[in-house]
Amino acid sequence: MTPVLASARTDAERSAPAAAQGSSLRRSRSVAWRLVVAAVLVPAVLPMVPAPLQALLSVTAVLSGVASIWYAARTATPEGQVPLRHLYLAGLLIVAGMVLRTVLVGDDRSPPTTVSLPLDGVVIAGYLLAAYAAARILLQRRADPEDPAWIDAVLVGATFACMAWTFVVAPAIERTGQPAVQFANAFFPIVDVVLLALVAQLGLAGGHRAPSFWTALLGTASLFAGDLLYLIGDGALAGVPADLVLSLHTAALLLLGAAALHPSRRMLVTPQQRLVRKISKRRMLAIMLTLLIPVVVATLQPPQGSLDKNVRGVLVLVLVTVVLFRVAWSSNSRARAEDSIRRRATHDALTDLPNRGLLQDTITTWGDQATAGQQEISLLFIDLDRFKMINDHWGHQVGDELLCAVATRLSSHVRSSDLVCRIGGDEFVIALSSPSHSILAESVAGRVLDLFGRPFALSVGDVVVSASIGVAKASGGSEAVELIRDADTAMYQAKESGRNTWALFDTSLRDRLHDRITLEQALRGALRRGELYATYQPIIDLASGELDGFETLMRWEHPELGAIPPLRFIPVAEETGMIVEAGAWLLREAAGRLAQWRAERGPEAHPLHMSVNVSVRQLRDRKLVAVVRDVLASTGLPPSALWLEITESGVMEDIDTALSTLNALHDLGVVLAIDDFGTGYSSLSYLNRLPVGIVKLDRSFVSDVGRQGANEQIVRAVLAMTSALDLRVVAEGVETEAQRDWLREQGCDLAQGWLFGKPQRAEDTRMVSAKTGPE
């Protein structure tokens, strides 16, 4: 089979389930509408056919409705299967009871007998099961536990029960003298009222009213009408044709089957987001009318006898109870809503921990107490190390899992009087109050670090993350904002100290923070103002002694602050992201300068290369490959003339992202170099995975070679290892002829350092060699 045919077959196999599902939904929709049409036509036809054929047609129709419910239960989503199965069993019981009553008792209801009571019990069980199924559907659909619609539905049901008793059941008992039979018959319309109230709640609760809702409402109404007419006829209150009752029952089961089968049934079990909390004028009017009906009924139709009076009393008591419950529910719901609003204002939505606002209020309260009681307030500002990598690697959902797990672990390991807060993305604060001059905060900081030593069990497996903690203290009188700021400053000191540690705030940290902010503000716009410039340091081929290329280094000259060392401003540029723009500028500047020098030297001279440092932030920037491609295209340089230097630590922070970018750069043809080799992870397995061609040996290993220094054996091992991997080596920091000669003897390929020239501006750069040194 050809790859094209195999691919086409795979696509067809993938699309097959989706196509089958779409076909099934269309078929269900078509059958559901046919059942609706049948619910209209069959009742119209029943009175026109003979009695035996009436029974056969009715049984066939109702069984079709029940079968539709069974099929819907089989194909429904998991949340809809259980209530539909109950509805299916309810349909079987109702049909079985009706058929048995027709066969064993007959349609003649004058006079009614007690023979039908056991058969009515079968139907009653079906009705109760149907009510349970409707209640299950409503529980799944309800958008919020505070939804009051079900209480209003109960009010409607109680009012209908009162009407049914007064005008139907009580007169029927009086006419027939058979309370047991009439009570049993009255059960059907009363349960129908309950069903109507439950279905009506779908409308009262809001949300999308799909075709399944309307067909279920019409089916329940038809069932209620049929049962009510049956009760009227059985109670000898009026003449009711038997075929009319049969038609209504048939239509009811057909409509309920259509409601269960139509694809929109999913909306009946899907939680709705619309929630009615404020009672509208129309809804208030409906509730008032519902409450007035029993009063009007009692006025127009006074109770007859003790049974009638007692039943009416019970029904009125139910109505009053429901009204009182509705008032209490509304009041409690409003109070709960206000509590929820207050909690949302003072607590974090994700972790449910107190937020920054509540932390500031608590510090202010504690501050007043601390001044009077010699108490000390301490804050532990906790920041998760490299949390962004968690989000980038596994997604924000896993990141949220980790934040919740951290919140739970911190909360379970502090005193009840302490406060654990989340005040930012991955920033937590523990607030403590203790006697002055205690070391409680330092002790808690150490324990928190130990807590992070254990992995967090997340959906993706066990995840280990460290934390950096800043500790700040105050003896009262300090502003909450200042104390939080001081703890935040100490946390940054912990970050700079290597992470996974804690640092105690002192005033010198505040001065350092001020200097850093000043430096950051000055750095913004430095490139635009022309304060950044490039310097070039020569790289020599030790074997031939000829100039092989240059490393370009970024420098900053501020008009007021003067020359800013790279070790000061590069980390700031890296952290703020300004290094991405500045690094792209340096790359273009250096490549353009190299193209100019190569043109000036002519084609017969040794072709020079240019080495440019690439930061961690640049490696993570997806535009880096495009920038390099554009630089090569605009300068006309061959890709092999451009070397890009990366650090071991920068690669290892996110090896997967780094490998993706490095492989793309390698595909362009540029040469990749590992800078400061030996000072980072120095993993040979990782080095073998990286598409690098150059290893730059850090100056700390070169400084004592050539005079039997301790690092000579290490350098020899590195040279042997790189030779085996077919990598070239550049020795950094070569400052003496003895170092140069020793490295040449050991087979080192290239070298750079002050022996050959310092980093200088382009106009001050001279062509040098290993033999003559700077010209």
Solvent accessible surface area in square Angstrom, and as a share of the most:
residue,aa,sasa,rsa
1,M,157,0.70
2,T,73,0.42
3,P,113,0.71
4,V,117,0.67
5,L,107,0.53
6,A,40,0.31
7,S,62,0.40
8,A,56,0.44
9,R,142,0.52
10,T,52,0.30
11,D,75,0.39
12,A,60,0.47
13,E,101,0.45
14,R,175,0.64
15,S,61,0.39
16,A,54,0.42
17,P,87,0.55
18,A,68,0.53
19,A,64,0.50
20,A,63,0.49
21,Q,97,0.43
22,G,22,0.21
23,S,42,0.27
24,S,32,0.20
25,L,51,0.25
26,R,150,0.55
27,R,130,0.48
28,S,10,0.07
29,R,95,0.35
30,S,47,0.30
31,V,53,0.30
32,A,1,0.01
33,W,112,0.39
34,R,164,0.60
35,L,16,0.08
36,V,31,0.18
37,V,82,0.47
38,A,28,0.21
39,A,7,0.05
40,V,101,0.58
41,L,102,0.51
42,V,20,0.12
43,P,26,0.17
44,A,54,0.42
45,V,62,0.35
46,L,0,0.00
47,P,73,0.46
48,M,155,0.69
49,V,30,0.17
50,P,89,0.56
51,A,74,0.58
52,P,104,0.65
53,L,84,0.42
54,Q,27,0.12
55,A,44,0.34
56,L,115,0.57
57,L,55,0.27
58,S,5,0.03
59,V,48,0.27
60,T,75,0.43
61,A,9,0.07
62,V,12,0.07
63,L,81,0.40
64,S,45,0.29
65,G,0,0.00
66,V,3,0.02
67,A,52,0.40
68,S,11,0.07
69,I,2,0.01
70,W,106,0.37
71,Y,73,0.28
72,A,0,0.00
73,A,4,0.03
74,R,157,0.57
75,T,64,0.37
76,A,10,0.08
77,T,37,0.21
78,P,108,0.68
79,E,87,0.39
80,G,4,0.04
81,Q,46,0.21
82,V,54,0.31
83,P,0,0.00
84,L,13,0.07
85,R,125,0.46
86,H,41,0.18
87,L,29,0.14
88,Y,53,0.20
89,L,84,0.42
90,A,1,0.01
91,G,4,0.03
92,L,69,0.34
93,L,62,0.31
94,I,8,0.04
95,V,10,0.06
96,A,44,0.34
97,G,0,0.00
98,M,47,0.21
99,V,53,0.30
100,L,77,0.38
101,R,34,0.13
102,T,65,0.38
103,V,110,0.63
104,L,118,0.59
105,V,45,0.26
106,G,26,0.25
107,D,91,0.47
108,D,109,0.57
109,R,39,0.14
110,S,86,0.55
111,P,109,0.68
112,P,17,0.11
113,T,65,0.38
114,T,81,0.47
115,V,97,0.56
116,S,3,0.02
117,L,52,0.26
118,P,97,0.61
119,L,23,0.11
120,D,3,0.01
121,G,36,0.34
122,V,48,0.27
123,V,10,0.06
124,I,37,0.19
125,A,45,0.35
126,G,0,0.00
127,Y,1,0.00
128,L,98,0.49
129,L,44,0.22
130,A,10,0.08
131,A,16,0.12
132,Y,103,0.39
133,A,1,0.00
134,A,16,0.12
135,A,35,0.27
136,R,67,0.25
137,I,25,0.13
138,L,15,0.08
139,L,110,0.55
140,Q,43,0.19
141,R,6,0.02
142,R,67,0.25
143,A,34,0.27
144,D,39,0.20
145,P,97,0.61
146,E,31,0.14
147,D,1,0.00
148,P,10,0.06
149,A,0,0.00
150,W,79,0.28
151,I,1,0.01
152,D,6,0.03
153,A,3,0.02
154,V,62,0.35
155,L,2,0.01
156,V,50,0.29
157,G,9,0.09
158,A,11,0.08
159,T,6,0.03
160,F,89,0.37
161,A,12,0.10
162,C,3,0.02
163,M,67,0.30
164,A,8,0.06
165,W,11,0.04
166,T,3,0.02
167,F,96,0.40
168,V,13,0.08
169,V,1,0.00
170,A,18,0.14
171,P,36,0.22
172,A,0,0.00
173,I,20,0.10
174,E,134,0.60
175,R,159,0.58
176,T,35,0.20
177,G,55,0.53
178,Q,54,0.24
179,P,63,0.39
180,A,59,0.46
181,V,2,0.01
182,Q,0,0.00
183,F,90,0.38
184,A,16,0.12
185,N,1,0.01
186,A,3,0.02
187,F,56,0.23
188,F,14,0.06
189,P,0,0.00
190,I,60,0.31
191,V,9,0.05
192,D,0,0.00
193,V,3,0.02
194,V,67,0.38
195,L,13,0.07
196,L,34,0.17
197,A,7,0.05
198,L,35,0.18
199,V,14,0.08
200,A,34,0.26
201,Q,9,0.04
202,L,9,0.04
203,G,16,0.15
204,L,51,0.25
205,A,8,0.06
206,G,1,0.01
207,G,17,0.17
208,H,104,0.46
209,R,92,0.34
210,A,2,0.01
211,P,46,0.29
212,S,0,0.00
213,F,8,0.03
214,W,124,0.44
215,T,11,0.07
216,A,13,0.10
217,L,43,0.22
218,L,103,0.51
219,G,0,0.00
220,T,6,0.04
221,A,40,0.31
222,S,15,0.10
223,L,4,0.02
224,F,32,0.13
225,A,34,0.26
226,G,0,0.00
227,D,7,0.04
228,L,43,0.21
229,L,46,0.23
230,Y,32,0.12
231,L,0,0.00
232,I,34,0.17
233,G,13,0.12
234,D,2,0.01
235,G,0,0.00
236,A,57,0.44
237,L,44,0.22
238,A,57,0.44
239,G,81,0.78
240,V,22,0.13
241,P,77,0.48
242,A,43,0.33
243,D,37,0.19
244,L,75,0.37
245,V,9,0.05
246,L,56,0.28
247,S,6,0.04
248,L,41,0.20
249,H,17,0.08
250,T,0,0.00
251,A,10,0.08
252,A,0,0.00
253,L,4,0.02
254,L,2,0.01
255,L,18,0.09
256,L,27,0.13
257,G,0,0.00
258,A,1,0.01
259,A,6,0.05
260,A,5,0.04
261,L,5,0.03
262,H,16,0.07
263,P,16,0.10
264,S,18,0.12
265,R,24,0.09
266,R,94,0.34
267,M,58,0.26
268,L,15,0.08
269,V,12,0.07
270,T,56,0.32
271,P,75,0.47
272,Q,15,0.07
273,Q,162,0.72
274,R,139,0.51
275,L,44,0.22
276,V,31,0.18
277,R,115,0.42
278,K,178,0.75
279,I,52,0.27
280,S,59,0.38
281,K,184,0.78
282,R,204,0.75
283,R,24,0.09
284,M,87,0.39
285,L,100,0.50
286,A,55,0.43
287,I,24,0.12
288,M,99,0.44
289,L,95,0.47
290,T,15,0.09
291,L,58,0.29
292,L,91,0.45
293,I,59,0.30
294,P,10,0.06
295,V,92,0.53
296,V,76,0.44
297,V,8,0.05
298,A,50,0.39
299,T,101,0.59
300,L,134,0.67
301,Q,68,0.30
302,P,74,0.46
303,P,52,0.33
304,Q,114,0.51
305,G,52,0.50
306,S,83,0.54
307,L,79,0.39
308,D,9,0.05
309,K,123,0.52
310,N,91,0.47
311,V,33,0.19
312,R,16,0.06
313,G,40,0.39
314,V,89,0.51
315,L,29,0.14
316,V,68,0.39
317,L,116,0.58
318,V,62,0.35
319,L,8,0.04
320,V,73,0.42
321,T,76,0.44
322,V,18,0.10
323,V,39,0.23
324,L,116,0.58
325,F,92,0.38
326,R,19,0.07
327,V,95,0.54
328,A,49,0.38
329,W,49,0.17
330,S,30,0.19
331,S,58,0.37
332,N,75,0.39
333,S,13,0.08
334,R,145,0.53
335,A,50,0.39
336,R,100,0.37
337,A,31,0.24
338,E,81,0.36
339,D,73,0.38
340,S,46,0.30
341,I,99,0.50
342,R,140,0.51
343,R,113,0.41
344,R,158,0.58
345,A,73,0.56
346,T,43,0.25
347,H,30,0.14
348,D,25,0.13
349,A,107,0.83
350,L,65,0.32
351,T,20,0.11
352,D,74,0.39
353,L,17,0.08
354,P,17,0.10
355,N,33,0.17
356,R,96,0.35
357,G,37,0.35
358,L,46,0.23
359,L,0,0.00
360,Q,49,0.22
361,D,90,0.47
362,T,24,0.14
363,I,3,0.02
364,T,81,0.47
365,T,70,0.41
366,W,38,0.13
367,G,10,0.09
368,D,102,0.53
369,Q,109,0.49
370,A,2,0.01
371,T,90,0.52
372,A,93,0.72
373,G,41,0.39
374,Q,134,0.60
375,Q,60,0.27
376,E,18,0.08
377,I,4,0.02
378,S,2,0.01
379,L,0,0.00
380,L,0,0.00
381,F,4,0.02
382,I,0,0.00
383,D,15,0.08
384,L,2,0.01
385,D,5,0.02
386,R,99,0.36
387,F,21,0.09
388,K,124,0.53
389,M,48,0.21
390,I,17,0.09
391,N,23,0.12
392,D,89,0.46
393,H,107,0.48
394,W,103,0.36
395,G,27,0.26
396,H,134,0.60
397,Q,143,0.64
398,V,10,0.06
399,G,0,0.00
400,D,57,0.30
401,E,53,0.24
402,L,0,0.00
403,L,5,0.02
404,C,46,0.28
405,A,29,0.23
406,V,0,0.00
407,A,5,0.04
408,T,92,0.54
409,R,35,0.13
410,L,1,0.01
411,S,48,0.31
412,S,78,0.50
413,H,89,0.40
414,V,37,0.21
415,R,105,0.38
416,S,126,0.82
417,S,74,0.47
418,D,17,0.09
419,L,32,0.16
420,V,10,0.06
421,C,0,0.00
422,R,36,0.13
423,I,21,0.11
424,G,25,0.24
425,G,49,0.47
426,D,26,0.13
427,E,41,0.19
428,F,0,0.00
429,V,0,0.00
430,I,0,0.00
431,A,0,0.00
432,L,0,0.00
433,S,36,0.23
434,S,4,0.03
435,P,84,0.53
436,S,30,0.20
437,H,177,0.79
438,S,33,0.21
439,I,129,0.65
440,L,42,0.21
441,A,1,0.01
442,E,36,0.16
443,S,49,0.32
444,V,7,0.04
445,A,0,0.00
446,G,27,0.26
447,R,117,0.43
448,V,4,0.02
449,L,32,0.16
450,D,103,0.53
451,L,18,0.09
452,F,6,0.02
453,G,57,0.55
454,R,115,0.42
455,P,60,0.37
456,F,3,0.01
457,A,88,0.68
458,L,21,0.10
459,S,88,0.57
460,V,64,0.37
461,G,34,0.33
462,D,105,0.54
463,V,7,0.04
464,V,102,0.59
465,V,8,0.05
466,S,31,0.20
467,A,0,0.00
468,S,0,0.00
469,I,0,0.00
470,G,0,0.00
471,V,0,0.00
472,A,1,0.01
473,K,64,0.27
474,A,12,0.09
475,S,73,0.47
476,G,23,0.22
477,G,73,0.70
478,S,51,0.33
479,E,112,0.50
480,A,8,0.07
481,V,96,0.55
482,E,76,0.34
483,L,5,0.03
484,I,6,0.03
485,R,104,0.38
486,D,14,0.07
487,A,1,0.00
488,D,40,0.21
489,T,9,0.05
490,A,0,0.00
491,M,3,0.01
492,Y,90,0.34
493,Q,42,0.19
494,A,0,0.00
495,K,43,0.18
496,E,112,0.50
497,S,71,0.46
498,G,58,0.56
499,R,84,0.31
500,N,87,0.45
501,T,42,0.24
502,W,85,0.30
503,A,15,0.12
504,L,78,0.39
505,F,34,0.14
506,D,71,0.37
507,T,95,0.55
508,S,57,0.37
509,L,13,0.06
510,R,94,0.34
511,D,89,0.46
512,R,118,0.43
513,L,43,0.22
514,H,122,0.55
515,D,76,0.39
516,R,56,0.20
517,I,82,0.42
518,T,59,0.35
519,L,6,0.03
520,E,25,0.11
521,Q,106,0.47
522,A,16,0.12
523,L,11,0.05
524,R,109,0.40
525,G,22,0.21
526,A,0,0.00
527,L,45,0.22
528,R,190,0.69
529,R,110,0.40
530,G,58,0.56
531,E,18,0.08
532,L,11,0.05
533,Y,48,0.18
534,A,10,0.08
535,T,6,0.04
536,Y,2,0.01
537,Q,10,0.04
538,P,5,0.03
539,I,1,0.00
540,I,0,0.00
541,D,28,0.15
542,L,1,0.01
543,A,94,0.73
544,S,54,0.35
545,G,2,0.02
546,E,89,0.40
547,L,7,0.04
548,D,9,0.05
549,G,0,0.00
550,F,0,0.00
551,E,9,0.04
552,T,0,0.00
553,L,36,0.18
554,M,16,0.07
555,R,58,0.21
556,W,2,0.01
557,E,78,0.35
558,H,23,0.10
559,P,106,0.67
560,E,156,0.70
561,L,87,0.43
562,G,24,0.23
563,A,75,0.58
564,I,6,0.03
565,P,67,0.42
566,P,42,0.27
567,L,162,0.80
568,R,115,0.42
569,F,2,0.01
570,I,54,0.27
571,P,70,0.44
572,V,8,0.05
573,A,4,0.03
574,E,39,0.18
575,E,91,0.41
576,T,40,0.23
577,G,17,0.16
578,M,38,0.17
579,I,9,0.04
580,V,45,0.26
581,E,122,0.55
582,A,8,0.06
583,G,4,0.04
584,A,16,0.12
585,W,56,0.20
586,L,8,0.04
587,L,5,0.02
588,R,124,0.45
589,E,67,0.30
590,A,0,0.00
591,A,0,0.00
592,G,32,0.30
593,R,63,0.23
594,L,0,0.00
595,A,26,0.20
596,Q,83,0.37
597,W,18,0.06
598,R,61,0.22
599,A,82,0.63
600,E,119,0.53
601,R,65,0.24
602,G,22,0.21
603,P,140,0.88
604,E,147,0.66
605,A,31,0.24
606,H,82,0.36
607,P,84,0.53
608,L,1,0.01
609,H,9,0.04
610,M,0,0.00
611,S,0,0.00
612,V,2,0.01
613,N,49,0.25
614,V,11,0.06
615,S,21,0.14
616,V,31,0.18
617,R,83,0.30
618,Q,9,0.04
619,L,7,0.03
620,R,78,0.28
621,D,37,0.19
622,R,232,0.85
623,K,143,0.61
624,L,7,0.03
625,V,24,0.14
626,A,44,0.34
627,V,24,0.14
628,V,0,0.00
629,R,117,0.43
630,D,85,0.44
631,V,3,0.02
632,L,20,0.10
633,A,83,0.64
634,S,94,0.61
635,T,38,0.22
636,G,63,0.60
637,L,12,0.06
638,P,54,0.34
639,P,49,0.31
640,S,70,0.45
641,A,5,0.04
642,L,0,0.00
643,W,12,0.04
644,L,1,0.00
645,E,2,0.01
646,I,2,0.01
647,T,51,0.30
648,E,11,0.05
649,S,56,0.36
650,G,7,0.06
651,V,0,0.00
652,M,28,0.13
653,E,38,0.17
654,D,28,0.14
655,I,31,0.16
656,D,78,0.40
657,T,51,0.30
658,A,5,0.04
659,L,22,0.11
660,S,76,0.49
661,T,17,0.10
662,L,0,0.00
663,N,68,0.35
664,A,36,0.28
665,L,1,0.01
666,H,95,0.42
667,D,119,0.62
668,L,41,0.21
669,G,35,0.34
670,V,3,0.02
671,V,36,0.21
672,L,2,0.01
673,A,0,0.00
674,I,1,0.00
675,D,13,0.07
676,D,48,0.25
677,F,9,0.04
678,G,28,0.27
679,T,83,0.48
680,G,36,0.34
681,Y,121,0.46
682,S,44,0.28
683,S,34,0.22
684,L,100,0.50
685,S,77,0.50
686,Y,72,0.27
687,L,9,0.04
688,N,108,0.56
689,R,124,0.45
690,L,10,0.05
691,P,26,0.16
692,V,15,0.09
693,G,29,0.28
694,I,3,0.01
695,V,0,0.00
696,K,2,0.01
697,L,1,0.00
698,D,17,0.09
699,R,130,0.47
700,S,59,0.38
701,F,32,0.13
702,V,0,0.00
703,S,58,0.37
704,D,24,0.12
705,V,1,0.01
706,G,30,0.29
707,R,171,0.62
708,Q,170,0.76
709,G,18,0.18
710,A,93,0.72
711,N,34,0.18
712,E,14,0.06
713,Q,126,0.56
714,I,77,0.39
715,V,0,0.00
716,R,85,0.31
717,A,61,0.47
718,V,17,0.09
719,L,16,0.08
720,A,65,0.50
721,M,37,0.16
722,T,2,0.01
723,S,81,0.53
724,A,88,0.68
725,L,64,0.32
726,D,130,0.68
727,L,22,0.11
728,R,94,0.34
729,V,2,0.01
730,V,0,0.00
731,A,0,0.00
732,E,14,0.06
733,G,5,0.05
734,V,0,0.00
735,E,95,0.43
736,T,63,0.36
737,E,104,0.46
738,A,57,0.44
739,Q,14,0.06
740,R,33,0.12
741,D,49,0.26
742,W,25,0.09
743,L,0,0.00
744,R,91,0.33
745,E,134,0.60
746,Q,58,0.26
747,G,53,0.51
748,C,6,0.04
749,D,48,0.25
750,L,0,0.00
751,A,0,0.00
752,Q,6,0.03
753,G,2,0.02
754,W,145,0.51
755,L,37,0.18
756,F,1,0.00
757,G,13,0.12
758,K,103,0.44
759,P,35,0.22
760,Q,79,0.35
761,R,91,0.33
762,A,15,0.11
763,E,121,0.54
764,D,69,0.36
765,T,16,0.09
766,R,130,0.48
767,M,51,0.23
768,V,11,0.06
769,S,18,0.11
770,A,1,0.01
771,K,153,0.65
772,T,104,0.61
773,G,11,0.11
774,P,77,0.49
775,E,147,0.66
